[in-house]
Amino acid sequence: MREPEALEPYRHWTPEPSPDAPAFFVVGVAMRLVKLKISSLRCFRDVELELSPGINAFVGPNGAGKTSLLEAAFVLSHGRSFRSGARDALIRRGERSLGIFAEVLHADGRLDRLGMGKDGVHWQARLNFEGCSVAELLGRCAVVSFDPGSHALISGGAEERRRFLDWGVFHVEHTFLELWRRYQRALKQRNSLLRNKQSDNALFAPWEHELDESAANIDRLRRSYLDRLAPVLAQSVATLLPELGELSLRYRPGWSEHGTLREQLASSRGRDLSKGHTTIGPHRADWQIAFAHAPAREHLSRGQEKLTALACLLAQAGLFSEERGEWPIVCIDDLASELDRAHQAALVEQLRVADAQVLVTGTELPASLDPQARVFHVEQGVATPLL
Ligand SMILES: Nc1ncnc2c1ncn2[C@@H]1O[C@H](COP(=O)(O)OP(=O)(O)OP(=O)(O)O)[C@@H](O)[C@H]1O
């Protein structure tokens, strides 16, 4: 029997960079990290940084802790690191907890004081010195990151692309998280029935009903986000990768568009019982990019994969600024080794035009950086501002 995803059609469309579409480097105002304080994160015991509203460069030898500073900023917006497998490794060896504190100045003048702490497995959040949910805190800070793992957005598994999509949806539509949790709860229940080899229709029906309802809303929000992202993405791709020709986007909801998810869940129970988990639904969604001159992923060089990922991140930041009125904070890990000089210069120029706050790392100061950049020397878990 063929895998269900092979049967599912991708929705496919070719976005036009329309003149009304927001430029992906919208001139505007940006969210800024004024202060970043971390304790017991990787090689850092305690560090407190006063950041520049423009470019902040962290320079130092390998293993000095540069990426870890970016990770701290990223956690405030994603609730996880951008490095895979970093879940437990974030806490400094020998310590039981870590803390990240930041002051975030919004474009409208609001100042948020964000605190995230991890004691063992769970994160706790504080907003303006009061306890709050992690979701509420993540909604107050937006960080996009371009790092050595970013090409996985193009060449990696679907999970990476779902995360990208859902981060974009969540930051505009805060109800998304609750929908997603509802879906996950019902999925867990159905998977538990499958693992216990239950086959009674009455046991499955309520969970499949719940899955169907939340899936329809998740799918609607994801489609709407991709529809809004597409013209901005077309523009950023045309700037960074003009040689690849017209862009097309594909979206797969995770189940067939013929019939409801509820019907398909009922008819896939036999297969799901043998696999021990639910094989269709929005947890299997995916989206992909193709180009006229590179119709398959395998046609892209590693550098082109990175540039495509960068175009996606810039488009996401541009759309965020259009919809939320402020540019996210941009982290770039190891700029010099990720992009050639021409693309480094193009990226730096775009971020300058957007007036975005940038946190960038390198073993040396990248030549393309503005001489006004604030430079920090990082070595053995100590970050020192250079005058
Ligand atoms: N949980 C941990 N506890 C203590 N030290 C850690 C922990 N995890 C990582 N480290 C150390 O912290 C440092 C973190 O390195 P990080 O990746 O931030 O450095 P970097 O300056 O970005 O390096 P590179 O230029 O090689 O990418 C490394 O020396 C690493 O060995």
The ligand as a MOL file (V3000), in Angstrom:
LIG
                    3D

  0  0  0     0  0            999 V3000
M  V30 BEGIN CTAB
M  V30 COUNTS 31 33 0 0 0
M  V30 BEGIN ATOM
M  V30 1 N 25.9010 22.7920 28.6710 0
M  V30 2 C 27.1230 23.3370 28.5540 0
M  V30 3 N 27.8130 23.6720 29.6640 0
M  V30 4 C 29.0300 24.2410 29.5900 0
M  V30 5 N 29.6290 24.5330 28.4320 0
M  V30 6 C 28.9860 24.2250 27.2890 0
M  V30 7 C 27.6970 23.6110 27.3050 0
M  V30 8 N 27.2890 23.4300 26.0280 0
M  V30 9 C 28.2940 23.9030 25.2600 0
M  V30 10 N 29.3070 24.3690 26.0080 0
M  V30 11 C 30.5510 25.0210 25.5900 0
M  V30 12 O 30.2030 26.3670 25.3580 0
M  V30 13 C 30.8350 26.8560 24.2260 0
M  V30 14 C 29.6900 27.2800 23.3590 0
M  V30 15 O 30.0530 27.4020 22.1180 0
M  V30 16 P 29.3070 28.2350 21.0310 0
M  V30 17 O 28.8020 27.2560 20.0570 0
M  V30 18 O 28.4160 29.2460 21.5690 0
M  V30 19 O 30.6550 28.9340 20.5080 0
M  V30 20 P 30.9490 29.7610 19.2220 0
M  V30 21 O 31.7820 30.8900 19.7010 0
M  V30 22 O 29.7220 30.0580 18.4690 0
M  V30 23 O 31.8360 28.7180 18.4520 0
M  V30 24 P 32.1090 28.4700 16.8960 0
M  V30 25 O 32.8210 29.6930 16.3660 0
M  V30 26 O 33.0330 27.2820 16.9610 0
M  V30 27 O 30.8110 28.1840 16.2580 0
M  V30 28 C 31.7160 25.7380 23.7010 0
M  V30 29 O 33.0270 25.9150 24.1950 0
M  V30 30 C 31.0910 24.4920 24.2940 0
M  V30 31 O 32.0080 23.4670 24.5300 0
M  V30 END ATOM
M  V30 BEGIN BOND
M  V30 1 1 1 2
M  V30 2 1 2 3
M  V30 3 2 2 7
M  V30 4 2 3 4
M  V30 5 1 4 5
M  V30 6 2 5 6
M  V30 7 1 6 7
M  V30 8 1 6 10
M  V30 9 1 7 8
M  V30 10 2 8 9
M  V30 11 1 9 10
M  V30 12 1 10 11
M  V30 13 1 11 12
M  V30 14 1 11 30
M  V30 15 1 12 13
M  V30 16 1 13 14
M  V30 17 1 13 28
M  V30 18 1 14 15
M  V30 19 1 15 16
M  V30 20 2 16 17
M  V30 21 1 16 18
M  V30 22 1 16 19
M  V30 23 1 19 20
M  V30 24 2 20 21
M  V30 25 1 20 22
M  V30 26 1 20 23
M  V30 27 1 23 24
M  V30 28 2 24 25
M  V30 29 1 24 26
M  V30 30 1 24 27
M  V30 31 1 28 29
M  V30 32 1 28 30
M  V30 33 1 30 31
M  V30 END BOND
M  V30 END CTAB
M  END
